[in-house]
């Protein structure tokens, strides 16, 4: 008896979930159709052609255009820390390079972040250095060893920074 009523309740819940999903998706579709302009339609064929032209590792990290930088120089210029090559080795930001190294050491000390894994990560960056450089709009003249070390240090800093913040928020 209990099994039968449980099964019938599950069928009702499943039916109601389907009805809600159908209603939500149909109203979402209607809303999208009403508000979608012809200009915002993405042509998949055009995207595929663009992908072929640009290659698999097209630039996706851009510098702020000069006309923006001129108007709001301070807003677009790092004041405390530089992440990646655009402002790397600027004298006014060198103090934080020491802090990034501290964070990298803290990251290495974490359980599960064995030196072997850090070395594997470094090898991955070395092996993919050319592809990583291609993600930046501007080609950098930083040597390969310095570039690899910069990417490794910046990545470890960002990860450790996020982990520390998450720990603080959760009270760990």
Secondary structure, DSSP 8 states (H G I E B T S, - for coil): -HHHHHHHHHHHHHHHHHHHHHHHHHHHHHHHHHH--GGG---HHHHHHHHHHH-TT---B----HHHHHHTTTTTS-SS---SGGGTT-GGGHHHHHHHHHHHHHHHHSTT--HHHHHHHHHHHHHTHHHHHHTBSS-----HHHHHHHHHHHHHHHHHHHHHHHHHHHT-
